[in-house]
Amino acid sequence: MTFLTSRRTLIATVAALSLLAGTGYAQAQVTLSYLIDDNPTNLATAEALKAAFEAENPDIKIDIETRPGGGEGDNIVKTRLATGEMTDVFRYNAGSLFQALNAPQTMMDLTDEPFQANVIDSFKPVVTATDGRVYGVPEEASMGGGILYNKKIYAELGLSVPKSWADFMANNEKVKAAGKVPVIQTFGDTWTSQLFVLADYYNVQAAVPTFAADYTAGKAKYATTPAAMAGFQYGEDVFKAGYLNEDFAAAVFDDGLRMVATGEGAHYPMLTFAIGGISQNYPENLQDVGFFAIPGPDASSNGLTVWMPAAVYISKTTQHPEEAKKFVSFIASTKGCDARTSANGATGPYLIKGCELPADVPAAVADLLPYFQTEGGTAPALEFLSPIKGPALEQITVEVGSGIRPAAEAAALYDEDVKKQAMQLGLPGWN
């Protein structure tokens, strides 16, 4: 009788344990929430990172959430951090926009984590807060800002890559005469309107080497520095010349990629991360798209404005800090690079040690790399040299590029926007 009771108890216990295991109790699965912007290229990267990480870590699930890009997305990130409602891990800009997030109060300090040894040192300053601590790791490849162009149109019209703004405008005139769209703009996604201003910084620095320091100190202004105001003027120039696609006000980023890839338009001012979107959606046209830096006034000093990658950060409110650090460690590894490359192809140099580009890079990446390989051929974008970037820039550049506001007035308006940001950061010299 005693044996029978024990046997029944054993059977019941085994059944209960089996049931608990079936419900996941025996090995509880942790779910990490991961917030990214809704750009298709970045979403593809996130999905690839999720799949690769979960395959190695079956006890951790990644739940991807998306937000809009541009100023609307910036406000969502700031609000969620301020209210303690941020996801466990999130992707966001490095540089000046990071500085506005109050990292010491809202994010986990990642300075002493072992995975920081994988990150190339040149990246760390752009995710270092005012307390001197490091809060992020790079999520993508480094990027150049400039012009994606259709190589078939250039070959058909016998055009050469321009090194000066005058040469660029001459090319645009020939494209227009051939009945094609010279310059693609996609103001339906307002963030895309900023490239003529932001990607022109190499030329600004070439003309005024102290601009970044003087700007941060409140001594240099866009409206009173001709080299800095040039980017606003470029937006006005291409609009006034009638070089834009008819639907520039409503077209969005995906439209821009389609147009430059398929030859609907010749030039698209953009960051080189967009090569990944072309690789995904128009693979048959990938080798038809090239890249060059924003041409400035002097062909002899033309070079590339470089963007540091966006970063991933861990919210201070996460309930799963160890699992979150495990995911971030994976992102900052060669396996993370491999996942990105599998999703979007090679879009630029990685800032993770040991990550190599494949030999057969897209044509635009092949055009990008020589700038990095040339001494003095690159300069960081201003947002990585100064903590100040006015939040209204994308609205102002839409107005300039749409013929609503002249360049000089826009530059002065941006100076006021910048002043508000500098005073919020408590920088000296802005009272």
Backbone torsions as a table, in degrees:
resi	resn	phi	psi	omega
1	MET	NA	-43.4	178.2
2	THR	-62.4	-42.4	179.4
3	PHE	-62.4	-41.8	-178.8
4	LEU	-64.1	-42.5	179.2
5	THR	-63.1	-42.7	-179.8
6	SER	-64.1	-40.0	-179.0
7	ARG	-65.4	-42.1	178.3
8	ARG	-63.7	-40.1	179.0
9	THR	-62.7	-42.1	-179.9
10	LEU	-63.1	-44.0	179.7
11	ILE	-62.2	-43.1	180.0
12	ALA	-64.4	-38.8	-179.7
13	THR	-65.9	-45.7	178.0
14	VAL	-60.1	-42.2	179.3
15	ALA	-63.4	-41.5	179.6
16	ALA	-64.4	-42.8	178.8
17	LEU	-63.7	-38.8	178.1
18	SER	-63.5	-40.8	179.5
19	LEU	-64.3	-43.5	179.6
20	LEU	-63.6	-40.1	178.4
21	ALA	-63.3	-38.0	-180.0
22	GLY	-66.6	-26.5	179.0
23	THR	-90.8	1.0	177.8
24	GLY	90.2	4.5	-176.8
25	TYR	-70.0	-37.1	-176.2
26	ALA	-63.6	-35.0	177.7
27	GLN	-137.2	86.3	-174.1
28	ALA	-61.8	134.2	178.2
29	GLN	-94.1	130.0	177.8
30	VAL	-92.2	136.1	175.4
31	THR	-108.9	124.2	175.7
32	LEU	-102.4	132.0	174.4
33	SER	-89.8	139.7	-174.2
34	TYR	-134.4	113.8	-176.7
35	LEU	-97.8	129.1	176.8
36	ILE	-136.0	166.3	173.0
37	ASP	-77.7	163.7	-170.5
38	ASP	-89.3	15.9	174.3
39	ASN	-61.0	130.3	-175.6
40	PRO	-57.8	-36.1	178.7
41	THR	-63.5	-44.9	-179.4
42	ASN	-69.6	-33.8	176.8
43	LEU	-66.0	-40.2	177.7
44	ALA	-62.4	-40.1	176.8
45	THR	-62.2	-45.8	-179.3
46	ALA	-61.1	-41.9	179.0
47	GLU	-63.6	-39.2	179.0
48	ALA	-68.2	-41.2	176.9
49	LEU	-63.4	-41.9	178.3
50	LYS	-58.9	-49.7	-176.9
51	ALA	-63.2	-45.3	-178.5
52	ALA	-67.2	-41.4	-179.2
53	PHE	-68.3	-45.4	-178.8
54	GLU	-64.5	-31.5	177.6
55	ALA	-63.0	-34.2	179.3
56	GLU	-88.9	-19.3	-175.5
57	ASN	-132.4	73.5	-174.6
58	PRO	-64.0	-14.8	179.1
59	ASP	-87.4	-0.3	178.9
60	ILE	-126.4	125.2	177.8
61	LYS	-108.1	140.1	177.5
62	ILE	-104.8	121.5	178.7
63	ASP	-105.7	108.0	-175.6
64	ILE	-83.3	127.0	172.1
65	GLU	-113.8	149.5	180.0
66	THR	-120.8	155.7	176.4
67	ARG	-136.9	163.2	175.5
68	PRO	-66.9	162.8	172.8
69	GLY	-88.4	-172.4	174.6
70	GLY	64.8	-158.3	-175.7
71	GLY	-61.1	-36.5	179.0
72	GLU	-61.6	-43.9	178.3
73	GLY	-66.2	-38.2	176.8
74	ASP	-57.4	-44.3	-178.8
75	ASN	-65.7	-36.5	177.8
76	ILE	-63.8	-44.8	179.6
77	VAL	-61.5	-47.5	-179.1
78	LYS	-62.0	-42.2	-178.4
79	THR	-66.4	-44.5	-178.0
80	ARG	-67.1	-36.3	176.0
81	LEU	-67.2	-43.3	-176.5
82	ALA	-66.3	-31.0	-177.3
83	THR	-96.6	2.4	179.8
84	GLY	73.2	22.1	-177.0
85	GLU	-112.1	22.2	179.2
86	MET	-74.7	152.0	174.4
87	THR	-63.8	169.0	179.9
88	ASP	-60.0	-46.8	-179.3
89	VAL	-127.6	145.6	177.7
90	PHE	-147.3	151.5	178.6
91	ARG	-102.1	132.7	-179.4
92	TYR	-158.4	168.8	-179.4
93	ASN	-61.7	155.1	165.7
94	ALA	-97.5	176.5	176.1
95	GLY	82.2	-141.8	-170.9
96	SER	-63.2	-37.1	179.7
97	LEU	-67.0	-35.8	174.2
98	PHE	-60.6	-40.6	-176.7
99	GLN	-61.6	-23.5	-178.9
100	ALA	-82.2	0.1	-173.1
101	LEU	-95.6	-1.4	178.4
102	ASN	56.1	53.6	-173.3
103	ALA	-53.7	-42.5	-178.0
104	PRO	-57.9	-28.1	179.8
105	GLN	-94.1	-17.9	-170.8
106	THR	-119.0	-13.8	-173.9
107	MET	-128.3	158.7	175.3
108	MET	-76.6	136.9	175.5
109	ASP	-73.8	120.1	-177.7
110	LEU	-109.9	12.0	-173.5
111	THR	-54.4	-46.2	-170.5
112	ASP	-97.5	10.2	178.4
113	GLU	-71.6	140.2	-177.5
114	PRO	-56.6	-31.0	-176.7
115	PHE	-68.9	-14.9	176.9
116	GLN	-64.4	-19.8	176.7
117	ALA	-65.5	-21.2	179.4
118	ASN	-81.5	-16.6	-172.5
119	VAL	-89.4	129.3	178.5
120	ILE	-63.6	135.0	-170.0
121	ASP	-58.9	-30.2	-176.7
122	SER	-63.9	-18.9	179.6
123	PHE	-81.9	-32.4	-167.9
124	LYS	-59.6	-37.1	179.6
125	PRO	-59.0	-27.9	-175.6
126	VAL	-82.6	-3.7	172.1
127	VAL	-124.5	24.3	176.1
128	THR	-102.0	126.4	-177.3
129	ALA	-85.0	-179.1	-177.1
130	THR	-65.4	-16.2	177.3
131	ASP	-85.9	2.3	178.9
132	GLY	80.3	9.0	-178.3
133	ARG	-103.1	152.9	-176.4
134	VAL	-99.0	133.2	-172.4
135	TYR	-120.2	-4.6	-176.1
136	GLY	-146.1	174.9	173.0
137	VAL	-134.6	154.5	-177.8
138	PRO	-68.8	137.4	-179.4
139	GLU	-100.9	-16.6	-175.6
140	GLU	-142.3	-172.6	177.2
141	ALA	-81.0	158.2	172.5
142	SER	-67.7	156.3	-170.4
143	MET	-130.4	154.9	168.4
144	GLY	-108.1	148.1	174.0
145	GLY	-106.6	130.7	-178.1
146	GLY	179.4	-135.0	-174.4
147	ILE	-124.0	118.7	165.5
148	LEU	-79.5	135.3	-178.4
149	TYR	-135.7	154.2	-179.2
150	ASN	-87.4	114.5	-174.4
151	LYS	-68.7	-30.1	179.5
152	LYS	-67.3	-40.8	177.0
153	ILE	-62.9	-42.6	179.0
154	TYR	-61.5	-42.2	179.5
155	ALA	-66.9	-42.4	-178.9
156	GLU	-62.1	-38.7	-176.3
157	LEU	-97.5	2.3	178.3
158	GLY	66.7	35.8	-176.7
159	LEU	-91.6	151.2	174.2
160	SER	-110.6	152.7	177.8
161	VAL	-61.3	124.9	-176.2
162	PRO	-78.8	144.3	175.8
163	LYS	-109.7	-11.5	177.7
164	SER	-128.0	158.9	179.5
165	TRP	-63.8	-35.8	178.2
166	ALA	-62.3	-40.6	177.6
167	ASP	-65.6	-39.1	178.9
168	PHE	-62.3	-46.2	179.9
169	MET	-66.1	-33.5	176.5
170	ALA	-65.2	-40.5	176.4
171	ASN	-62.3	-42.3	179.9
172	ASN	-60.7	-38.8	180.0
173	GLU	-64.2	-39.3	178.5
174	LYS	-68.5	-36.5	177.2
175	VAL	-65.5	-43.4	179.5
176	LYS	-62.8	-41.8	180.0
177	ALA	-63.5	-26.7	179.1
178	ALA	-84.4	2.1	176.6
179	GLY	82.9	19.3	-179.5
180	LYS	-113.8	166.7	179.4
181	VAL	-81.1	118.7	-179.1
182	PRO	-72.3	-47.0	-174.4
183	VAL	-129.5	123.8	178.5
184	ILE	-90.8	129.2	171.4
185	GLN	-127.4	147.3	-172.8
186	THR	-133.4	68.1	-173.5
187	PHE	-74.5	-5.8	170.8
188	GLY	-61.5	-29.1	167.8
189	ASP	-106.1	97.8	-168.1
190	THR	-60.6	-28.6	-178.0
191	TRP	-61.9	-25.7	-177.7
192	THR	-73.0	-10.0	-176.4
193	SER	-78.1	-8.7	-168.8
194	GLN	-88.9	-6.9	-166.8
195	LEU	-63.8	-39.9	-179.7
196	PHE	-60.0	-34.4	178.7
197	VAL	-79.5	-54.2	-172.1
198	LEU	-71.1	-40.0	-176.6
199	ALA	-79.4	-4.6	177.3
200	ASP	-86.6	2.8	-171.3
201	TYR	-63.8	-31.5	176.3
202	TYR	-54.4	-43.3	-178.7
203	ASN	-70.0	-33.2	175.6
204	VAL	-63.2	-47.9	-178.3
205	GLN	-65.3	-35.3	177.8
206	ALA	-62.8	-36.8	-178.8
207	ALA	-83.5	-35.8	-176.9
208	VAL	-133.9	85.0	-174.3
209	PRO	-58.9	-24.4	-178.2
210	THR	-94.3	8.9	-172.0
211	PHE	-58.4	-46.1	-175.3
212	ALA	-59.7	-46.5	-179.2
213	ALA	-67.3	-43.0	-179.3
214	ASP	-67.4	-36.5	178.1
215	TYR	-64.6	-44.7	179.9
216	THR	-63.8	-34.1	-179.2
217	ALA	-83.9	0.5	179.2
218	GLY	80.0	15.2	-176.9
219	LYS	-96.5	-29.5	-178.4
220	ALA	-109.2	138.5	-179.3
221	LYS	-124.2	152.6	175.1
222	TYR	-62.6	-45.1	-172.9
223	ALA	-68.1	-23.6	-177.4
224	THR	-110.3	8.5	176.2
225	THR	-118.7	101.4	-174.2
226	PRO	-53.9	-39.1	-179.4
227	ALA	-63.7	-36.4	-179.5
228	ALA	-75.9	-36.2	-179.6
229	MET	-71.5	-16.0	-176.2
230	ALA	-56.1	-38.2	-179.2
231	GLY	-61.1	-39.8	174.9
232	PHE	-63.8	-40.2	-179.4
233	GLN	-64.5	-35.6	179.1
234	TYR	-61.3	-41.5	177.9
235	GLY	-62.1	-39.9	177.4
236	GLU	-67.5	-40.8	-177.2
237	ASP	-58.9	-49.1	-174.7
238	VAL	-70.5	-30.0	176.1
239	PHE	-69.1	-49.4	-177.2
240	LYS	-62.5	-30.7	-179.6
241	ALA	-77.9	-6.8	-179.9
242	GLY	73.6	34.0	-174.4
243	TYR	-93.8	-3.3	-171.9
244	LEU	-90.0	156.6	171.2
245	ASN	-63.2	146.4	-174.9
246	GLU	-59.6	-33.1	-175.5
247	ASP	-97.2	25.8	-174.8
248	PHE	-55.4	-31.4	-176.5
249	ALA	-72.9	-29.6	-176.2
250	ALA	-106.8	-21.8	-177.7
251	ALA	-61.2	148.7	-179.2
252	VAL	-118.6	174.5	-175.6
253	PHE	-48.7	-47.1	-179.6
254	ASP	-60.3	-35.6	177.0
255	ASP	-64.5	-40.8	178.9
256	GLY	-61.8	-42.8	178.1
257	LEU	-62.0	-44.2	179.8
258	ARG	-61.1	-45.3	-174.4
259	MET	-65.3	-44.5	-178.7
260	VAL	-73.7	-31.9	-178.8
261	ALA	-71.8	-41.0	-174.3
262	THR	-93.0	-3.1	178.4
263	GLY	86.6	16.0	172.8
264	GLU	-70.0	-23.7	177.1
265	GLY	-144.7	160.0	-174.5
266	ALA	-91.6	-39.5	-172.2
267	HIS	-131.3	138.0	175.3
268	TYR	-133.8	107.9	176.7
269	PRO	-65.2	120.4	-171.3
270	MET	-165.4	164.0	170.9
271	LEU	-83.0	150.7	-173.5
272	THR	-73.3	-8.2	174.0
273	PHE	-59.5	-23.6	-177.9
274	ALA	-63.7	-17.1	176.8
275	ILE	-57.7	-33.2	178.4
276	GLY	-62.8	-37.9	178.1
277	GLY	-66.6	-37.3	176.4
278	ILE	-66.6	-40.3	178.6
279	SER	-59.9	-39.8	-179.7
280	GLN	-71.3	-49.6	-166.8
281	ASN	-97.1	-25.1	-177.9
282	TYR	-135.1	54.9	-175.1
283	PRO	-58.6	-30.1	-179.2
284	GLU	-71.1	-15.9	-180.0
285	ASN	-107.5	4.6	-172.2
286	LEU	-57.9	-40.4	-178.2
287	GLN	-81.1	-1.4	177.9
288	ASP	-89.8	-4.2	-176.7
289	VAL	-110.7	123.9	175.9
290	GLY	-110.7	-175.0	-176.8
291	PHE	-147.4	142.3	168.1
292	PHE	-145.5	156.3	-179.8
293	ALA	-69.3	159.5	176.4
294	ILE	-59.9	120.6	178.9
295	PRO	-71.1	138.5	179.4
296	GLY	-107.4	-164.8	-178.1
297	PRO	-71.7	-24.2	-174.6
298	ASP	-119.8	111.2	-178.2
299	ALA	-61.8	-28.1	-175.3
300	SER	-74.4	-16.3	-177.3
301	SER	-118.2	20.7	-178.3
302	ASN	-68.7	136.8	177.6
303	GLY	-157.2	-174.5	-168.6
304	LEU	-106.6	133.1	169.3
305	THR	-87.0	126.7	-171.8
306	VAL	-109.9	136.6	174.0
307	TRP	-103.7	129.8	168.3
308	MET	-67.8	152.6	-179.3
309	PRO	-63.4	156.4	164.9
310	ALA	-63.1	160.1	-175.3
311	ALA	-122.1	165.8	169.2
312	VAL	-111.6	140.6	-176.7
313	TYR	-130.1	160.1	176.4
314	ILE	-113.2	128.1	178.7
315	SER	-68.8	142.8	177.9
316	LYS	-65.7	-20.3	-177.2
317	THR	-89.1	1.4	-179.0
318	THR	-58.3	141.5	175.2
319	GLN	-91.6	-2.4	-176.8
320	HIS	-132.4	64.0	-173.9
321	PRO	-62.5	-38.9	-177.5
322	GLU	-69.1	-42.5	178.0
323	GLU	-66.0	-38.5	177.9
324	ALA	-62.7	-43.0	178.6
325	LYS	-65.5	-32.3	177.4
326	LYS	-65.0	-41.0	178.4
327	PHE	-66.8	-44.5	178.9
328	VAL	-64.1	-38.1	176.8
329	SER	-61.0	-39.6	178.1
330	PHE	-64.1	-42.4	179.0
331	ILE	-60.5	-38.0	-178.4
332	ALA	-90.1	44.0	-179.1
333	SER	-138.2	169.3	177.3
334	THR	-63.3	-30.6	176.8
335	LYS	-66.1	-36.4	175.6
336	GLY	-63.8	-43.6	176.6
337	CYS	-60.0	-42.3	-179.0
338	ASP	-62.6	-38.9	178.8
339	ALA	-64.2	-42.6	178.6
340	ARG	-62.0	-46.9	-178.6
341	THR	-62.5	-37.3	178.9
342	SER	-64.8	-30.4	-177.8
343	ALA	-81.8	-42.6	-169.2
344	ASN	-126.5	2.1	-174.7
345	GLY	74.7	-174.3	-179.8
346	ALA	-84.2	125.0	-179.1
347	THR	-118.7	-6.6	179.5
348	GLY	163.3	177.5	-178.6
349	PRO	-67.9	136.3	175.3
350	TYR	-83.4	155.3	177.8
351	LEU	-111.4	27.8	173.6
352	ILE	-112.1	128.7	-177.3
353	LYS	-60.4	135.9	178.4
354	GLY	89.2	-8.6	179.6
355	CYS	-84.3	120.3	-177.4
356	GLU	-114.1	148.7	174.3
357	LEU	-83.6	145.3	175.6
358	PRO	-66.1	161.3	-177.9
359	ALA	-68.2	-32.9	-174.6
360	ASP	-97.2	66.9	-179.6
361	VAL	-76.8	155.4	176.1
362	PRO	-59.8	159.3	-176.9
363	ALA	-58.0	-40.9	-178.3
364	ALA	-66.1	-34.8	176.6
365	VAL	-69.3	-39.5	175.8
366	ALA	-60.2	-35.0	176.6
367	ASP	-71.5	-31.1	-177.5
368	LEU	-72.9	-42.7	-169.7
369	LEU	-59.7	-38.4	-179.4
370	PRO	-58.9	-29.6	176.5
371	TYR	-61.6	-41.7	179.4
372	PHE	-69.0	-29.2	-175.6
373	GLN	-87.6	-4.7	-179.2
374	THR	-100.2	129.1	177.8
375	GLU	-59.0	123.9	-179.0
376	GLY	74.5	12.9	-176.0
377	GLY	-83.5	-7.1	-178.8
378	THR	-134.4	157.7	171.4
379	ALA	-144.2	141.0	177.4
380	PRO	-64.2	148.1	172.2
381	ALA	-60.3	153.7	-175.3
382	LEU	-56.6	-33.1	-177.1
383	GLU	-67.6	-10.2	175.1
384	PHE	-101.6	-4.2	177.7
385	LEU	-108.9	-15.5	-178.1
386	SER	-139.7	145.1	178.2
387	PRO	-77.9	-0.4	-172.7
388	ILE	-102.6	124.3	168.4
389	LYS	-146.8	112.9	-176.5
390	GLY	-64.0	134.6	-175.5
391	PRO	-70.0	-17.6	-176.5
392	ALA	-92.0	6.0	-174.4
393	LEU	-57.0	-43.1	-175.1
394	GLU	-66.3	-31.1	175.5
395	GLN	-72.3	-37.8	180.0
396	ILE	-67.3	-42.5	-179.2
397	THR	-71.6	-27.6	171.5
398	VAL	-62.9	-43.4	-179.8
399	GLU	-63.2	-43.4	178.3
400	VAL	-63.6	-48.7	-176.8
401	GLY	-69.4	-12.7	178.5
402	SER	-103.2	2.1	179.6
403	GLY	78.9	13.7	-177.4
404	ILE	-84.2	-34.7	-175.7
405	ARG	-134.8	132.1	179.0
406	PRO	-69.3	157.0	-173.1
407	ALA	-58.8	-44.7	-176.9
408	ALA	-62.8	-42.2	178.9
409	GLU	-67.2	-37.9	179.5
410	ALA	-64.9	-42.3	179.2
411	ALA	-61.7	-42.3	178.5
412	ALA	-65.0	-39.2	178.3
413	LEU	-65.3	-39.4	178.2
414	TYR	-66.4	-35.5	175.9
415	ASP	-58.6	-37.1	177.6
416	GLU	-69.5	-39.1	177.6
417	ASP	-62.8	-43.1	178.9
418	VAL	-63.2	-39.6	-179.5
419	LYS	-60.5	-42.9	178.3
420	LYS	-60.2	-43.0	-179.7
421	GLN	-64.7	-44.1	-178.6
422	ALA	-63.1	-39.8	180.0
423	MET	-69.8	-34.4	175.4
424	GLN	-64.1	-34.8	178.2
425	LEU	-79.3	-8.6	179.3
426	GLY	72.4	29.4	-178.4
427	LEU	-76.5	141.3	177.9
428	PRO	-69.8	151.4	175.4
429	GLY	91.7	5.6	-175.3
430	TRP	-115.2	8.3	-178.7
431	ASN	-76.8	NA	NA
